[in-house]
Amino acid sequence: AESDSDLAWRVNVDGTRNVLEAARKHGVSRVIFTSTVATYGAGLPEPITEDAPQWPEGLYGVTKVLGERLGVYYQRRFGIDFRGVRLAAMVAPNAPAGGAASAFVCDLYVNALKKGMYDLYVYPSSHVPVVWVDDVVRALQLLNDAESNRLTRTVYHIVGVGPTVQEMVDAVQARLPNAKLRFKIDPVRADIVDSWPSRLDDSSARNDWGWDPTFDLERMTDANLAALSKLEA
């Protein structure tokens, strides 16, 4: 989003409106939307609840706030059952490389395993709420299947664990001791990541539709490196 703002806008704002318009025109009753922890800015009291002010510091977060508000508008104006999650940074083995501020949470594993080295552009002390892809899929299924009368809000927090970047690096280094993992800070992206909240309150999702993450940092690291090794084979 920071390197190609026009594309980010077309995908996340125009694209979201296209989906909602298609749902309205063709009688699709429910739309599930993925938002992000990046909709928040710095300085909020933690743990962050879903009702905290959303003043994102990066364009990606801005576009996702717009997507949420569009969904709520279509819900109230046209009766579409709009449901969303604000995801922590998602860790997955086959995520595409990109310029997103959160890209390092996937690139760290890929480059450590494939290239034996990686330069991280973020601060080692930054806390980064992350969630493993399998938990994300399960959360979306749970939210989709939840009875409407059990939902107390439109958009929910989803988070797995909130390590520091250094703790993520240490977990990878323990499994790949020969990998050269260094910090080479990019102030623009590093400051965006550092502005994200370190702790999210996901009690609404737990209470309303049974959300409960199954992957902590250690299990997530093992699963990701195992999946990447299979892709390499």
C-alpha positions as CSV (number, residue, x, y, z in Angstrom):
1,A,0.0,0.0,0.0
2,E,2.8,2.4,0.7
3,S,4.7,1.6,-2.5
4,D,1.7,1.5,-4.8
5,S,-1.1,3.6,-3.3
6,D,-3.3,3.6,-6.4
7,L,-3.3,-0.2,-6.6
8,A,-4.0,-0.4,-2.8
9,W,-7.0,1.9,-3.2
10,R,-8.4,0.0,-6.2
11,V,-8.2,-3.3,-4.5
12,N,-9.2,-2.5,-1.0
13,V,-11.7,0.3,-1.5
14,D,-13.1,0.0,-5.1
15,G,-12.8,-3.8,-4.9
16,T,-14.7,-4.0,-1.6
17,R,-17.5,-1.8,-2.9
18,N,-17.7,-4.0,-6.0
19,V,-18.2,-7.1,-3.8
20,L,-20.9,-5.3,-1.8
21,E,-22.6,-4.0,-4.9
22,A,-22.5,-7.5,-6.5
23,A,-24.0,-9.0,-3.3
24,R,-26.8,-6.3,-3.3
25,K,-27.7,-6.8,-7.0
26,H,-27.6,-10.5,-7.0
27,G,-29.3,-11.3,-3.6
28,V,-26.2,-12.6,-1.8
29,S,-27.3,-12.3,1.9
30,R,-24.0,-12.5,3.7
31,V,-20.5,-11.0,3.1
32,I,-17.5,-11.9,5.3
33,F,-14.8,-9.2,5.4
34,T,-11.2,-9.4,6.5
35,S,-9.9,-6.2,8.1
36,T,-6.7,-5.7,10.1
37,V,-5.1,-4.6,13.3
38,A,-3.5,-1.9,11.2
39,T,-6.7,0.1,11.4
40,Y,-5.5,1.3,14.8
41,G,-2.8,3.9,15.4
42,A,-0.3,4.4,18.2
43,G,-1.0,5.5,21.8
44,L,-4.2,3.6,22.5
45,P,-4.7,2.0,26.0
46,E,-4.2,-1.7,25.8
47,P,-5.6,-4.3,25.5
48,I,-7.4,-2.8,22.5
49,T,-11.1,-3.4,22.2
50,E,-13.1,-3.3,19.0
51,D,-14.6,0.0,20.0
52,A,-11.2,1.8,20.2
53,P,-10.7,4.8,17.9
54,Q,-9.4,3.8,14.4
55,W,-6.7,6.3,13.3
56,P,-4.3,4.2,11.2
57,E,-0.9,5.5,10.3
58,G,-0.5,3.5,7.1
59,L,-2.6,3.6,3.9
60,Y,-3.4,-0.1,4.2
61,G,-5.2,0.5,7.5
62,V,-7.0,3.5,6.0
63,T,-8.4,1.5,3.2
64,K,-9.6,-1.2,5.6
65,V,-11.4,1.3,7.8
66,L,-13.2,2.4,4.7
67,G,-14.1,-1.2,3.9
68,E,-15.5,-1.7,7.3
69,R,-17.6,1.4,7.1
70,L,-18.8,0.5,3.6
71,G,-19.9,-2.9,4.9
72,V,-21.8,-1.4,7.8
73,Y,-23.5,1.0,5.4
74,Y,-24.7,-1.8,3.1
75,Q,-25.8,-3.7,6.2
76,R,-28.0,-0.9,7.4
77,R,-29.1,0.4,4.0
78,F,-29.7,-2.9,2.1
79,G,-29.9,-5.6,4.8
80,I,-26.7,-7.5,3.8
81,D,-25.5,-9.6,6.7
82,F,-22.0,-8.1,6.9
83,R,-19.5,-9.8,9.2
84,G,-15.9,-9.0,9.6
85,V,-12.7,-9.8,11.5
86,R,-9.8,-7.5,12.3
87,L,-6.9,-9.9,11.9
88,A,-3.5,-9.8,13.5
89,A,-0.7,-10.2,10.9
90,M,-1.3,-13.5,9.3
91,V,1.6,-16.0,9.1
92,A,1.4,-18.5,6.1
93,P,3.8,-20.6,4.2
94,N,2.7,-19.5,0.7
95,A,2.1,-15.8,1.2
96,P,3.3,-13.7,-1.8
97,A,6.2,-11.4,-1.3
98,G,5.3,-7.7,-1.2
99,G,5.9,-4.3,0.2
100,A,3.3,-4.5,3.0
101,A,4.5,-3.4,6.4
102,S,3.5,-6.8,7.7
103,A,5.3,-8.8,5.0
104,F,8.2,-9.7,7.2
105,V,6.0,-12.1,9.3
106,C,6.0,-14.4,6.3
107,D,9.3,-13.4,4.6
108,L,11.3,-14.2,7.7
109,Y,10.5,-17.9,7.5
110,V,10.7,-18.1,3.7
111,N,14.1,-16.4,3.4
112,A,15.6,-18.1,6.5
113,L,14.8,-21.5,5.1
114,K,15.4,-20.9,1.4
115,K,18.2,-18.4,1.4
116,G,19.7,-18.9,4.8
117,M,19.5,-15.1,5.5
118,Y,17.1,-12.3,5.9
119,D,17.3,-8.6,6.8
120,L,14.4,-7.4,8.8
121,Y,13.2,-3.9,8.3
122,V,11.4,-3.5,11.6
123,Y,12.5,-2.8,15.2
124,P,13.4,-5.9,17.2
125,S,11.4,-4.6,20.2
126,S,8.1,-4.1,18.3
127,H,5.3,-6.4,19.6
128,V,3.5,-7.9,16.6
129,P,0.1,-9.6,17.1
130,V,0.2,-12.6,14.7
131,V,-2.1,-15.5,13.8
132,W,-1.4,-18.7,11.9
133,V,-3.3,-19.2,8.7
134,D,-5.1,-22.4,9.8
135,D,-6.5,-20.5,12.8
136,V,-7.7,-17.7,10.4
137,V,-9.5,-20.2,8.2
138,R,-11.2,-21.7,11.2
139,A,-12.2,-18.3,12.6
140,L,-13.8,-17.3,9.3
141,Q,-15.7,-20.6,9.2
142,L,-16.9,-20.1,12.8
143,L,-18.0,-16.6,12.2
144,N,-19.8,-17.5,9.0
145,D,-21.7,-20.3,10.7
146,A,-22.6,-18.4,13.8
147,E,-26.3,-17.7,14.5
148,S,-27.1,-14.1,13.9
149,N,-28.8,-13.8,17.3
150,R,-25.5,-14.6,19.0
151,L,-23.5,-11.8,17.4
152,T,-23.0,-8.7,19.5
153,R,-21.0,-6.7,17.0
154,T,-20.2,-6.5,13.3
155,V,-16.4,-6.7,13.3
156,Y,-14.4,-8.9,15.7
157,H,-10.7,-9.2,16.8
158,I,-8.8,-12.3,15.8
159,V,-5.3,-12.8,17.3
160,G,-3.1,-15.8,18.0
161,V,-0.1,-14.5,19.9
162,G,1.7,-11.2,20.4
163,P,5.5,-11.8,20.4
164,T,8.2,-9.2,19.8
165,V,10.0,-9.3,16.5
166,Q,13.1,-10.5,18.3
167,E,11.2,-13.4,19.8
168,M,10.0,-14.4,16.3
169,V,13.6,-14.3,15.1
170,D,14.8,-16.3,18.1
171,A,12.2,-19.0,17.4
172,V,13.4,-19.3,13.8
173,Q,17.0,-19.1,14.8
174,A,16.6,-22.0,17.3
175,R,15.4,-24.2,14.4
176,L,17.8,-22.8,11.7
177,P,20.9,-21.9,13.7
178,N,23.0,-21.3,10.5
179,A,20.6,-18.7,9.1
180,K,21.9,-15.1,9.2
181,L,19.1,-13.0,10.5
182,R,19.8,-9.3,10.8
183,F,18.0,-6.0,11.4
184,K,18.2,-3.3,8.7
185,I,15.6,-0.8,9.7
186,D,13.3,0.9,7.1
187,P,11.9,3.8,9.2
188,V,8.7,4.1,7.2
189,R,7.5,0.5,7.5
190,A,9.1,0.0,10.9
191,D,7.2,3.0,12.4
192,I,3.9,1.6,10.9
193,V,4.5,-1.8,12.6
194,D,5.5,-0.1,15.8
195,S,2.3,1.9,15.9
196,W,0.2,-1.3,16.0
197,P,-1.3,-2.4,19.3
198,S,0.6,-5.2,21.0
199,R,-2.5,-6.6,22.7
200,L,-6.0,-7.1,21.4
201,D,-9.0,-8.1,23.3
202,D,-10.6,-11.0,21.4
203,S,-13.1,-11.9,24.1
204,S,-16.1,-10.9,22.0
205,A,-15.2,-13.6,19.4
206,R,-14.5,-16.1,22.1
207,N,-17.9,-15.5,23.8
208,D,-20.1,-15.0,20.7
209,W,-18.9,-17.8,18.4
210,G,-16.3,-19.9,20.2
211,W,-13.0,-18.5,18.8
212,D,-9.9,-20.0,20.4
213,P,-6.5,-20.0,18.7
214,T,-4.7,-23.3,18.7
215,F,-1.2,-22.1,17.5
216,D,1.2,-20.4,19.8
217,L,4.6,-19.0,18.6
218,E,6.4,-22.3,18.9
219,R,3.8,-24.4,17.2
220,M,3.3,-21.8,14.5
221,T,7.1,-21.7,13.8
222,D,7.2,-25.5,13.5
223,A,4.2,-25.7,11.3
224,N,5.4,-22.9,9.0
225,L,8.9,-24.3,8.5
226,A,7.5,-27.8,8.0
227,A,5.1,-26.5,5.3
228,L,7.8,-24.6,3.6
229,S,10.1,-27.6,3.6
230,K,7.3,-29.6,1.8
231,L,6.9,-26.9,-0.8
232,E,10.6,-27.0,-1.4
233,A,10.7,-30.8,-1.8
